[in-house]
Amino acid sequence: MKDGPRDIDDIKSTFNISSRLIVPQIKQLEKEKIIIENNGVFQLSNIGELLIDKMLEIMDINILLDKDRGYWEKINLSSLPPQLYERIGDLKNNYLYEYDITNVLEISPPFYPHLVKTTRYFMLLPYFHPNVIRETLNITKNGTETTLIAI
């Protein structure tokens, strides 16, 4: 509904969910005055407009956590730059590759072949390995937006 009013069929298809499951949620959102219904079309209320961006951020963070909750439970988030910490939900479509410390110089991550298909590439590393730099230069030739951060 952030992009405009939706009818029940649009909402069901967006979430790939049945009416039986979505209707109680819609009723709750109406009760809380987050959405408004007019002739079977739902839209965000003023309160919903105020909340939507934060709700989407929370959903993105939840998607990220669902992928690898154990990893996020054990890392020290205070070492992240504030700009990354504030946008951590943007990593929801990430690929987490943890190096085996005994083979750290034999870098050959399984995701390199997929990089040629991406439009944005963000890598957070404890150091820059020569292969990472070489592969990054290769994908930037395709116009891929690239960010490398060594922490």
LINQUI-V81953 format. One record per pair of residues at least 6 apart in sequence whose ideal C-beta (glycine too) atoms are under 8 Angstrom apart, sorted by the first residue. I is the first residue (numbers start at 1). GAP is how many residues later the second one is. Records with the same first field share a line. If there is no record, write none. Layout:
I=GAP ; GAP
//
This chain:
1=10 ; 34 ; 41 ; 42 ; 43 ; 47 ; 51
2=42 ; 50 ; 54
4=39
5=33 ; 36 ; 37 ; 38
6=8 ; 35 ; 36 ; 37
7=33 ; 34 ; 35
8=11 ; 14 ; 15 ; 18 ; 32 ; 34
11=11 ; 15 ; 31
12=6 ; 7 ; 10
15=7
26=9 ; 11 ; 16
29=6 ; 19
30=6 ; 7
32=15
33=12 ; 14 ; 15
34=10 ; 11 ; 13 ; 14 ; 17
35=7 ; 8 ; 9 ; 10 ; 13
36=6 ; 7 ; 8 ; 9
44=8
57=32
58=31
59=30
60=29 ; 30 ; 32
61=27 ; 28 ; 31
63=26 ; 29
64=8 ; 24 ; 25 ; 27 ; 28 ; 30
65=7
67=25 ; 27 ; 29
68=28
71=25 ; 27
77=8
79=72
80=8 ; 71
81=68 ; 70
84=40 ; 65
91=31
95=16 ; 19
97=12 ; 13 ; 14
99=8
104=25
105=24
107=22 ; 24 ; 25
108=23
112=23
115=6 ; 20 ; 23 ; 24 ; 29
116=22 ; 23 ; 26
118=21 ; 26
119=24 ; 25 ; 26
120=24 ; 25 ; 26
121=15 ; 18 ; 23 ; 24 ; 25 ; 26
122=24 ; 25 ; 27
123=9 ; 13 ; 24 ; 25 ; 26
124=25 ; 27
125=7 ; 23 ; 24 ; 25 ; 26
126=24 ; 25
127=23
128=20 ; 22
132=16
136=10 ; 12
139=7
140=6
//
